[in-house]
Amino acid sequence: MKILEFKIKDFKCFEEENFISLYNMNMFIGKNNCGKSSVLHAFKYAFSNFEKENLSIEDMRYRKDSSKNPELILKLKFEEQDLEKIWDTESGYRTSISIAVSKGGNRSIKSYPKQKLIEILKKLVVVAKIDLISRIKDPQKNNAPINFVGIEGSNESDKPFMEEFLASNAKKYLEEFEKTTDCILIPAVRNISPERFNTIDPSITQQEVGLEYYDGNGITNLINNFFKESKLPTIRLRRKLTNEFQKLLPELKNSEIIVQRLPQDVYSIFFRGEDDIELPLNNFGTGIMDILLIITILEFMPKNKTLILAIEEPENNLHPALQRKLFNYLKKKSNENLKILITTHSPTFIDKSNLDNVFLIKNNQKTKIQKLQNSKTSELLDEIGAKASDIFQSDLVIFVDGPSDKRILENFSNIIDFNLEENNISILPLCGQNIEHQDPEELKKINNKFILLLDSDKKNAGETIKKWKTDLQTKINATENCCIIFDDKREMENYFSPRAVKEHYQLDTAPTIDNWVDFEKLIPTLSTEDNLISYKKTRDGPKIAEKMTAAEIENQDKLKEIFDKAKELLETAI
């Protein structure tokens, strides 16, 4: 059976039902302390042995209401091998299976030939519940018991018969699913250190031993045990571990991973280069340790089970170039039998991800998991040329008309000490033809709070703003935590002070800048025989903005309105 969906309810910071569709590679993003780690812990408690952690059900309950028991619900689908096994087990080699249903004193019997039953089961979704309370009472069990709840995807005529059939037989298949599914959680805090040698029981297989070491503790001893073996499978494993490590770190391509005994009767991992110089692992920094830890777990992982590998912030201590390599390595490794779950703050990881597999966790009044699977979202990012990390990790997005407006507004904010980075605000350029067709609800799906700042494009005070802009204003004003602001002049350049323009172009006198003048056409008229000048938006605009003073910016009501509105939206809870 394979997992389609995982539901969390009344678990830690999650009160309402939150659904996670499980892909081969899954990314969870959001602010610190928003609930990303709680998602990984839900998978861990469902599928791994936490006997040594001494947990109680109180550790798992919703933090604001301890009277409710946590719920972890699975939606599962039968695989081809499951269907053949079900038929062989339940049919007793008959040509059909008869299923009886009793309801309201009436008894109905329906017969299903093999092919028909298999076709029906193939379309079914089995709903099952993780029994965390029983798991807490018996922590030595490998996994929490999973109980059959019901089915989805059946037509009304077959549904009662399929429910009866699976209610009677699902237990053994769910138990088999339990035994063949495990979860390893690699926490954000991890370390590989020298360790005393402990011989691993030779009866323990590589597959079993790979599940024990998730935070780095024991990795040295694990590698030491297997590197001491001279059997062919072990030699291959050692060679593969070294090769995978070298692919990510080509600067160590001629180095061999070895384990050496230290004077204190402990063992440590070393790298031996071509010149036979041996350097200890801790000489290479924590990022290299993290890489070795992740690769070791993946190479020692069970080959006969479905593994859910949950990693907290794998980007820690890694250069962006190495982050890209690690992401590609994890993506390549993920498959139907290896589901990888990652929490991250890394723009590199977010921007390289398929948005279909990214979940945004927000913790405002209630913690919610928002799935970013939306073709319009991807289209919008492509359309505006923005990175996913620019939008999904910001508390507020200010959309402007174009690239020059973005840089001008950024410079204005620096001059008045409105720190965009500290306030976690992104300014992103749109272009006029793209803005016209934007749906505010689609913009809200990528960020709940935004300001759309548009040029009025008016040529005089009496001219009206274009209809498509006023129509968009009506739609956005009806959308909570969003607003549209029109320049009260022609465009952004009309806010430049005559003094800043004079200084930039080294003019003898400050020019007169009308509110509705076309700035690009105005500048050439200020040329002299000795000083021929022109205006290029991306070249000159940001430089003139840098020469503005705080007073010149703050004394203009419309510019002040933009920054005041940003502050207001940042303080608004969603």
N, C-alpha and C positions, 0 to 999 in steps of 0.2 A: 504494500500500500504506500502511496506517496501523499505528502502533505500539500494541500491546495491553499489552505487558509488557517490562520491561528488567531483566535479571539481572546482578548484580555478584558476582564471586567472585575471591578472591586479589588484590584491588585495594586498594592503600593500606592503610587500617585494617580492611578487610573480608576475612575469611578464608572464612567459610562462605557458602553461597549466600544471597543476599538478593534478593527480588523486589519490583519496583516496578510496580504497575499505573498506566499513564499516563492521566491525565484532562486535561481542558482546563485546569484550575487545580489545582496540586499544592502542598501545604505540608509542609515538613520541619522538625520541631521537636526540641529536645533541648538538653542542656547545651553550654557552650563546649567545643570540642575533642573532640566526641563523634563526628564524622564527617559532619556535614551538608554541609560544603564539598566533601568527597570525592565525595559523590553527584553534585553539580553538575559536578565535574571529570570524572566518568565520562561524563556526557552530552557535555561539551565535547570530550573526546578522541575520542569516537565520531563526532561529527557536525560538527566545525569544523576549520578550518585552524590548526594551532599551529606553523607553520614557524618563526616568529620566536622561539619560546620555548626552542629548543635543548634539548629534552627527550630523555631516554633511557628505555628500558624500565624501568630501575631506579627511575625516579621514580614508576612506576605499580605496581610489585610490592607484594605484601603485606609490610608492614614487618618482621614477625617471621620471615619465611621467604622469602628472596630467590631460592630455587631454583624457585619456582612462577611460571609466567607468568600475568599477569592475564587474567581472562575476562569479557568483556562479551557477553551473549547477548540477542538480540532475539526477541520473538514478534510476528509480523506477520500482518495479515489483508488479503486482497485487497479492493479497493473495486470498485464497479460498473464504473467506466471501465476498471479493470485487466482485468476478466473479458472484456469485449468485445474489448479489444485483444489479449488472449491468444488468443482464438478466431480473430480475423481473421488474426493472425500465424502461428499454428501449423496452422490447418486447410487453408490453401491453397485456401480457398473450397469445400472438400469438405463433404458433409453430416454427416460424422462424422470422428473422429480415432481411429486404431488405435494402441494402446500395447502394446509387446512387453516381457515380463519373462523373463529367463533365471535359473533357480535350480536348482542340483544337476543340471545337464545337461539339464534340461527347459525348454522354451520355451513361454510362454503368451502369447496375444494377446487383447486385449479391445478392443472398439469402443465409443466413447462419442459419442452424438449431442450436438449443441451444448447443448441445454437441460439434459441430464443432467450433462454435464461442468461447466457453469457452476454448477449447483446444488451439486455436490460441492465445487468449488473455493471457493464462497462460505462453506461451513462449515469449511473447513480453516484451521488456524493454521500458518503457516510459521515454523520455528525457524531462526535464522541467527546466525552468530557474527562479531563485529567482529574483524578481523585487525589488532591494535594493533602487532604486530612489523613487519609489512609497512608499516604507516603510519609507524612511526619511521624505517624505512630510506628511505622516500620521502616526506619531510615536505611536499613541494610539492603533493602530491595534495590536492584539496579536502577529501575525507573518507577515513576508513579503509575498506579493502576489506571487504565483507560477504560471507561465504561461507555457502552453503546447508548446513544440518545435517540437517534432517528435517521431518516434519509431525506434527501432532496433530489429532484430531477426525475421522479417517476410520474407516469400518468396516473390519473385517479383510479383507473380500474386495476392496475397492477400494484399500486402503493401498499394497500393493506397486506397483500401476500408477501411483498418484498420486506416489509417491516417485520412480519412474523418470521420469515425465513432468517433474516439477519439477527433479530432479537434472540433467536435460538442458537445461531451459529457464529455470530460476530465475535464472541468472547475469545475463542481460540485464535482468530485471525488478528484481533487487537493485541492479544498477548504476544503473538509472534512479532507484530509491529514494534511493541515495546522492546523486545529483546534485540531487535536488529536496528534500533535507532538510538543514537547517543548524541550528547551535546558537550562540547568543550568550550569553556569561557576563558579567554585570555584577557586578564584585567589590564587596566591602564598602567598600574604599577607592577612592574615585572623586572626580574634581574636574574642573571646567570652568575653564580659565584663558585669558588672552589668548594669541594665537598669530600667527605670521607668516603672511601670505597665500600659499597654494600653490594654483595653479589645478588643479582636478580635470579629468582627461582627459574631454572631452565625450562620448567614445565609451563611457565607463562609465555604466551606467544607474543610476537612483535605487535600484533593487533591489540592485545589487551593492555600491554605496557604503555602503549602510546596515549592512552586516555588519562594517565595519572598526573602528568606534569603540564600544568597550564600557566603558571606564573613564573616559570624559570627554575623554581626549586626542584631539584632532582634531575635536571637536564644533563648536567655534567656527569652524574653517575650513570644515567641512561646511555649516553654516548660512549662512556668508558666501557661499560659492559659489552656493548655490541661491537665496539672497535677491537676488543680483545679476542673476539671470536675469529676463527679462521675459515669458517664454513663459507661456501660459495655464495649463498643468498645474503649473508652478512657482508661479505666483501662488496657485492653489488650495491647493497644499501649504503654502505660507507662511501662508495664511489659516487653514487647518485646524490647523496647529501652534499658532498664536496662540490660536485658539478653545478647543482642548483644554486649553491651559495656563490660560486664564482660567476654565474650568469648575472646575478644581481650586482656583484661587486667585481667588475673586470680587473680592477687594480690588484686584486688578490688571485688572479687567474693561475698564477704559478705557485700558489701556496697550498699546502695540505693541512687539513684539520687533524690535529693529534691531541691526545690527552697525556699530560705529564704529572708525575708524582712530585709534590713539593716537600720540603724538609719537615713541615708540620704534620706529615702523614695525611695530607689531603691531596686531592687531584684537581687539576685545572686544565681548561681547554687552551690550546696554543695554536698558532699558525706557523708552519715551517715553510720558509721560502726556498727558492732555488739555491741560495747561498748557505743553506742549512741553518740560518739564523732563526731562532724560535722566539716568537713574541706572544705574550699572554693575551687572551681575549679582552681582558679589562683595559689593555692599552689602546683599544680601538674605539672606545666610547660606547654609550648605552644604545645608540642607534644600531650599531653592528650586532650587539647582543640581541636586540629585538628581532632583527632579521634572522639570525641563527635560530632563535627560539621558534619563530613561526614556521620556518622551513623544516626544522626537526619534527615538530608536531605533525606537519602535513605528510612528511615522509614516513613517520612511524604510525600514522593513523590507521584505524581498522580498514581493511580492504574488503571485508565481508559484511559491512554494515552501512547504513545511511548515517552520515555524520553531519551535524550542524556545528560549524565552527564559528563562534561568536568572538569578535575581537574589538576591544575598546581602544579607540584612537591609535590605530596602527602607524599613523604618521609621526607619532612622538619621536623627537630627536633625529628626524631624517631630513636631509636636504630635499628640496622639491624634485630634483632630478631622480633621486633614489625613491621618493614617494611614487613617482610615475612608474618606475620599474616594479616596485612592490605591488602597485595596483594591477598592472598587467599580469604579473605572476599569479596573484590571487584570482583574477578573472579567468585566466587560462586553466587554473586548477579546479575552479568550481564546476559542478556538473550535477546531474540528477541525484547522485549518491553523496555529493559533498556540497551542502548548502552553506554559503558564507554570509554571515551577518556582521556588519561593520558600523560602529558609531564613529563619527568623524567631525572635525572642524576644518578639515583641510580643503582649501579651494581646489587643489590639484585633484583630490579624490572626487569631489563633487562634480567638477567640470568634466572629468573623464567618464562619469557614470552615465548609464542610460537612464533618463528621467523616469522611465516606466518602473524602475526598480528602486526609486528613492522615496523615502518616507520622511516628512517634515513633522517634528514633534513640537507642539506649542503648549506652554504651561502658563495660561493667563488665569482666568477664574476656574477653569477646568482643563485638565491635561487631555489633549487630543492628538491622534495620529492622523495626519493628512497625507493621503496618497497623491503623488504628483503625476500619476499616469493620466495624461491628457494631451492629445495630439496638438491641441491649440496652444498649450503651454510651450511645447517644443517649437512650434511654428512662430510663436511670438518672440521667443528668445533669438531664433534665427533672424527674424525680421528686424529686431532692434539691435542686433549684434551684441547682445549682452551674454555674459557668462552666468550659469546657474548660481554660482556662489555669490555673485554681485547682488542677486535679488533675494534668494532664499535665506541668506544669513543676515540680512539687514532688518532693522526695526522699522525703517521708513525708506521709501523710494521716492525721489523727486524726478519725474520725467520732464525733460526739456525739449525744445524744438530741434536742436542739433548739437554737434560736438563743440562748437565754439561757445554756445550758451552754457554747456556743462563746465568748461574750464573757466569762463567768466564768473559763474556762480560760485565755483570752488574758491576762486581767488577772493571774491567778496566775503565769503564766510571766514576765510583765514584772517582777513583784515579786521573784522569785527569780533575776532576770537570766538566764533561759533564753530567748535571743533566737530567736523563731520565724522571723523573716525571714532572719537570718544562717544558720540551720540549714535554711532552705528547707522549712519545714513548713507545711502548710495544715490548719486546723481547719474541718471542714464539718459542718453540722447535718443529721441525718436525723430523721425522726419515727417513733415506735414502730411504726405499722402498715407503714411501708416497710421498716424494719430486718428485721422478721420474715421477709420473703420474699426477702431478699438471698442470692445465691449468692456465696460467697467467691471462687470462680474468676472470676466476672464483675467483682467489685471489683478483683481483681488485674490484670485486663486494662487498667484505667485507671490503676492505680498498683501497682507490685510490692510496695510496703511500706505497710502500714496498721495502725492500732490502732483497734479498735472499743470505745469507752468507753460503757458502758450503766449506767443507774440500776438498782439492784436492785429497787426498788419494794416492798421488804419492809416490813411494818407492825410486825414485831417480830423479835427475833433468831432465834426458833424457826421462823419461816415459811420455806418453800422458795421458791427462784426459779422463775418460770414455766417450764414445760417447753420452750416454743419458744425461750426464751433459752438454756437448757442444751443443747438440740439444736444451736443455732447455734454455741455455744461449742465443741462437739465438732467440728463441721465446720471452724471457723476454726483450732482448735488443730492440726488435721491439715494446715493450709496453711502452707507455708514463708514466713518473713519477715512473718508477720501474727500478731496476737493479739487476744483479747478480754479486757477488764478490766471487772469489775463493781465498782461502788461497794460498800464494806463498810458503807455506811450506806444510808438510804432513797434519797436522791438527792443531787445536787451541793450543794444549799443546806445540807445537814446538816453540811458541812465548815466553814461559817462560824463564826468564833469569837464567843462571847457579847460580847466587847469590841467587835468590828467592828459587830455588830448594834446594840449600845447606842449607839455613836457615830453610826451612820447615822440612827437614829430619835430621837436625843437623849433617851434614856431615863434615868431616875434611877439604875436599877440594871441590871446585866447579866442577861439572861434565861438560864434553863437550856434548853439545846437538846439534846434526846434524839436518839440516833442514828436513831430510827425515827419521829420525829414528822413529821406533815405540816406542813411549814414555812409553807405558804400559809395554813393554818388557825391555826397558832400565833400569827402576828404580830398579828391583830386582838385576841387575848385580852390583849395587852400594852398595849392602849389605856387612856388615862385620860380624864377629862372634858376636860382641857385639851389632850390630844394623842391624837386619833383616828388610828390608823395602819392600813395594809393593806399587802399584799405583791403586787406585780405582777412577774412573772418578768423580763421584758425591761427594765422600768423600774428596779426596785430591786436585782435580783441583781448586775449588773455593778458598781453603785455600792458595795454592801457588799463585794464582792470587792476593790475598790480600797483599802479600808481595812484589809485583812488585812496582817499583817507577814510577812516572810520566814520567821521562826521558826515562826509559827503554821501556815504552809503546810508547811514541811519537816518539822515534828514529827508530821505525819499520814502514817502509813506508806503508805496507798493513794495519796495525791497524789504522794508521792515515787516510788512504783512507776511511775506514769504517765510521769514525766519521765525516770526511769532507763531504762525500756523504750524510750522514744523515742531516747535516746542510743545504746542498744545496737543498735537496728535501723539507725540512720544509719551505724554503723560496720561493718555486715554487708555484705560484697560479695555480689552476685547473680551 
